[in-house]
Structure formats: C-alpha cells, structure tokens
C-alpha cells in the first residue's frame, strides 16, 4: 500500500475549508458545491476542526437547530484525527474503521496538506486490484 501523499496528488493541492464562524448553512452550500462530505475548519492557517454531513445531521437537523443561525464552531468535530503524509493507506483504513470516521486530514509539522476520504482509499484499492488482475491475466496468456 502506498503513502497517502500519493492520494493527495489527485486533489491538486485543493484545501476545501471554512472558518469556524461560518454558518452551517454556508458550510452545507460549500459541501454541495464541491460534492464532498466534509470540510476542514481552519483558523489562521491552523486546523481547528472538521465539519461533516454527519455533524450537520446529528447536531443540527435532529436537534431542530437553524442552519442559518448555527455556527460551524458550535457543531464541528474538534478532536480531529489526522495522519501524516507518509501514513500508508492500509493504516488509514484501519484508523477510519476504528474511529468510525470517513475523512482524515493530512498534516505535516502543523501544516495542513489536504484531506482524504474513504472514497479516495476505496478508489485506490480498486485500482490496485484491477492492475493486479491485468498483470495476472497477462502472465497467464503469455
């Protein structure tokens, strides 16, 4: 399995994020426009949380709160689980399973490099399996 830094290359250095004082409604619009399930919450270039669709569902919708009035800082996940760029994809899968999360920020020396999702990991695993199948078929037919 490869390091997550390889997966980040597909993101072209994009850091989808918002500020803690943004409204949840603005966060939902950003999630929809980028077609992602979570955003990093950053303040002064520092990662302070992650806001996901799950946070919205459990902390706004189910509690009857108003997304136009509620701030991201009030519902974001503050104790962020992050990995370094050299963390292997298999380790990320195990961590996501253990922590029951779907997104992992990638941080090195306090600098946020990006965020990977369970989808990124699954796409990579599928691509690896397809390559292995092609190589085996080529070996069998030669």
N, C-alpha and C positions, 0 to 999 in steps of 0.2 A: 504494500500500500504506500501511496505517496504522501508527502507532507502537504498540509492544507495551503501552503503558499502557492502550490501548483493550481489549486482550485480557484484561488483569488485572481489569478491571471485572466480568467474568463470574465471577471467583473470589471475589467478595465480601470481599476483604481476607484471605482464609484463607492462613495460612502453615503448611503442613504441614512439620513439622521434628522433630528429635530431638536429643538431646545426644550428644557423642562417646563417652561411657562406657556408653551403652545397649548391650544385647546385640543381636547381629544377629537373633536370634530375635524380640526385641521390635520391631525395625525391620521385619521381614517381616510381623508381625501388623499393624503400622500401615499398611504398604503395602497389605495386603489389605483392611483396614477402610475405607480411603479410596479404594480401587480406583485407585491411582496406581502409576507405575513407578519413582519416585524421590522421595527426601525430602532436604530441606536439613538439614545438620548445623550446629547453631548452639551457640555458647557465649557467654554473657553478651551476647546480642543481636547477636553478630557471626557472620557466615557463615564457617565453617572448612572446610566440605566438602560433598559431595553423596554420598549413598549410593543406589545404584540396584540394580534386579534384576540388571543385568549385573555389578555389583561382587560381588553375592552368588554368582552362578553361577560366575564365574571365580576368585574369591578364597576362597570357602568350599567350595561343593559340589564343584568339580573338584579341589580340593586336599585333600579329606577332612577339613576342619576341622569343628568342632562349633559350630553357630549359637547354642547356649545359652551357650557359654563365650567365643566370639569377640566382641570389642567392635567397635562401628561404627568407632571411630577407627583400628582396625587394617586395615580394608578400604576405607574411604571414598576417594573421589577428592578429593585435597587441592588440586590446582591447578585451581580452579574457573574455568571460562569463564563470564563473566557479561556482561550487557548493561545499558544504561541505559533508562529508561522511554521515551525518545524514539527509540530504535532502531527502524527500520522492519522490518516483518515479513519483507520480502524479504531484508534483511541478515541477519536471524536464520536464515532458511532456508539461506542461503549459509554462514554460520558453522557451523551444525549439520552440514551436508554436509561441510565442510572438516575439522572436528574429529571427525567421526563420533560425535556425541552426540545425545541425544534430549530433553534438558532444559536450559533456560537460566534461571538465577536472574536476576531483575531487581533491580538495586541502584542507589541514588542516594545519593551522598555518604556511603557506608558503611552506609546503611540498606537493609535487605532489604525490597523491596516485594512480592515474590512470585516465582513460578517459572512459566514457560510450557513447554509440551511441544510436540513435533512434532504431536501431535493437535490442540492449540489452533490451530497455524498452518494445518494442513490444513482444519480446520473453517471457519476464516476465509476461506481461499482458495475453498473450495467455495461458501460463502455469497455471496462476491463474484461468482463466476461465475454462480450462479443468478440474482442480481439483474441482472446484465448480460443474461442470456438473456431475462428477463422484460421488461426495457426494450426490447430489440431486437424481441421479439415484439409488444409494444405499439406500437412505431413502425411495424412492417410492416403491422399490422392497422388502423392509423388513417388 
